[in-house]
Amino acid sequence: MKESLLDIVCCPLDKHDLELSVDERDGEDDGEILSGTLTCTDCGEEYPIEDGIPNLLPPDMREA
């Protein structure tokens, strides 16, 4: 996932902004984000980033 994606994505539950927490990047500091978490600034719901893909499904639709 590119960090610039934050400009266009929002929380699917309440449409508020998402805050990024990076666990792993591909290469340099501005590289592709491979793993981390997107957290809603309003409701606090967390969305995982795995293998560079953000999972923005609502919590009840995600696999356990």
Secondary structure as UniProt FT lines:
FT   HELIX           3..7
FT   TURN            12..14
FT   STRAND          18..25
FT   TURN            29..30
FT   STRAND          33..40
FT   TURN            41..43
FT   STRAND          46..50
FT   TURN            51..52
FT   STRAND          53..54
FT   HELIX           59..61
//
